[in-house]
Amino acid sequence: MSTVVRPGVARYVVPPQRNRERLDRFLAEASGLSRRGVRALIAEGRVWRNQSSLRVLGRTLDTADVIDLLSPP
C-alpha cells in the first residue's frame, strides 16, 4: 500500500474506499503506527498531503490524495 519515495519517506495514495476518512486514522492503519504517534508526526510537520505540509489534525482525505510520511527520527 505504500511506496518508498526516497530513504525515510513513505508515500500512500488514498483509494476510493477510504475517501473522507480522517488523516490520522488512515495513516495509522496504513503505516502500522499508533494514532497518537501519527498525530505527533503531523504536529511536527512530518506529514505532507499533495506536496503541502500539514499541521492540522482533523483533516479528511479525498480519493487519490498523495500522503508522504517522513519516518520518525
C-alpha positions in Angstrom: 0.0 0.0 0.0 3.0 2.3 0.4 5.8 3.2 -1.8 9.3 4.3 -0.7 9.9 7.6 -2.5 13.4 8.0 -1.0 15.0 6.7 2.2 13.0 7.8 5.1 9.8 8.8 3.1 6.8 6.5 2.6 4.1 7.5 0.1 0.5 6.5 0.4 -2.3 7.1 -2.2 -5.8 7.3 -0.8 -8.0 4.6 -2.5 -11.7 5.4 -3.3 -13.0 3.2 -0.4 -11.0 5.4 2.1 -12.5 8.7 0.8 -13.5 11.2 3.6 -11.5 9.3 6.2 -9.6 11.2 8.8 -5.9 11.6 8.0 -4.7 10.2 11.4 -6.8 7.1 11.2 -5.8 6.4 7.6 -2.1 6.7 8.3 -2.2 4.7 11.5 -3.8 1.8 9.6 -1.6 2.1 6.6 1.7 2.6 8.4 1.2 0.5 11.5 2.0 3.4 13.8 -0.4 4.3 16.6 -2.9 7.2 16.0 -1.1 9.1 18.8 2.2 8.6 17.0 0.7 9.8 13.7 -0.8 12.9 15.4 2.7 13.7 16.8 4.2 13.4 13.4 1.5 15.7 11.9 2.2 18.3 14.6 5.9 18.1 13.9 5.3 18.8 10.1 6.5 15.3 9.1 3.3 14.5 7.1 2.6 16.0 3.7 -0.6 15.9 1.6 -0.4 16.6 -2.1 3.1 18.2 -1.6 1.9 20.6 1.2 2.9 20.2 4.8 0.1 19.6 7.2 -0.1 20.6 10.9 -3.9 20.4 11.4 -5.0 17.1 13.0 -8.7 16.9 11.9 -8.2 16.8 8.1 -10.2 14.4 6.0 -8.9 12.8 2.9 -10.1 12.7 -0.7 -9.7 9.9 -3.2 -6.3 9.9 -4.9 -4.7 12.3 -2.3 -1.0 11.6 -2.0 0.3 11.4 1.5 4.0 11.4 2.3 5.2 10.3 5.7 8.7 11.2 6.8 10.0 8.5 9.1 10.2 9.3 12.8 13.7 10.1 14.0 
